Amino acid sequence: MNDTASLTSSPVDGFLATAAIVLSLAVAVWALVAAVRQRPPDRVQFAGLAVVELALLALTVVALVALGDGDRPGEPGAFFGYLVTLVCLPPLAWVLARMEPTRWGSAIVCAICLVAPVVVVRLQQTWEVVGG
């Protein structure tokens, strides 16, 4: 019964994860429109990356607090790998977009903001794995 409860109350699931996914997808759409219009990354994209990073950092803090309380992910190695990757994605997008101040910078922001939701979902999956 305890295993079932831990599945339904994953710390990396819920509103915060959904908000991070939605924010990341919104920035991806904004960057895609800019790339199609042949525009370099703008302040809105960089502000969006900052907001996405804050949401991902909050998700990370929630996961780390849960770990401190004794909860454990089903696949700890993969979980920590995805967690580190997740918080590095928006800064990576910012650096690469600043290095490429053309429409390709916007394409970079778009691509990385499309990867972030996938990593959030993988983070959730690695937490919820139950050994048989």
N, C-alpha and C positions, 0 to 999 in steps of 0.2 A: 504494500500500500504506500509506503514511503517513496518507493521508486516512481510510482505513478504520480504522486504529488510533486516530485522534483521535475518530472517531465512537463507538467502543466504550469509550473511556476519558475520557468527558466529566467534568470536575471537578464539575459540578452534577448528576450522576447517581449513584446508588448508595445506600449505607446512610444517609448524612446527609440526603439529599433525602427518602428514604422515611420516616425518623424524623420529619422536620419535617411531612410530610404527615399521618402518623398522629397525631402530637401535636395538630396543628391540628384534625383531624377529631374527636378525642376531646374537646377543649375545646368545639367546636361542638355536639356532642351534649349535653354537660353544660349548656351555656348554653340549648340548645333545651328541655331538660327544665325548667330554671328558668323560662324564658319561658312555657311551657305551664302551669306551676304558679303563674304570676303572681308570681314572685319576682324581686327586683332582683338585679343582679350580686353575687356573693359573693366571699369571699377565694379560694375554689378557682378561680373563673374568672380572677381577676386573677393568681393564681400560675400558672395554666395559660398565660395570655398571656405571662408573663415567661419561662416555659420554651420556649414557641414562639419568642419573640423570640431567645432564646439559640441555639436550633437554626438559625434563619434567619441570625443573625449569623455562626455557624460556617460555614454554607454560603457566605455572602458572602466570608468570609476565604479559604476554599478556592478560590473562583472568582478572587479577586484574586491569590492566590499563583500560580495557573495562568497568569494573564495576565502576571505578572512573569516566569514561566519561558518566555514566548514563545508560549504557546497563544493562539489567538484564536477568538472566537465567530463563527459564520457571519453573524449580523446584529448587529454591535456596537451600533448605536444602540438597537435594540429590546432587546437584552440588558441594557444599562445602565439603560434605562428600567424594565424589569421588576425589576432588582436593587434599584434605589432604592425602587420601589413596595413590594417585598417586605419590606424592613426597616422601612418606615414603617407597615405595616398593624397589627401588634399595639399599638404606642403609640397609633395613631389609635383603635383599639377601646377601649383603656383610657381615653383622654380622653373620648370620646363616652359611654362607659358611666358614667363618673363624673359627667358632666353630666346624665345621665338615670337617676337612681336608682330606676327602676321596672322592670316586666317588660320594657319596651322597651329598657332598657339591656342586659338579657340577650339580647334579640333582636339588638341591634347586635353584641354579641360573637359570637353565632352566625353572623350573616351575614358578618362579616369573616373569621372562622375558616373559613368555607366558600370564601371567595375566595382565601385564601392558597395552598391546594393547587393551584388553577387557575393561579396566577401561577408557582408552582414548576414546573409542567409546561410552561408557556409559556417559562420561562427555559431549561429543558432543550431545548425545540424550537428556540429561537433560537441556542443554542450549536451544535446539531447540523446546522444548515442547511449544505449543501455547494453551492457555486456550480458551475454546469455550464458 
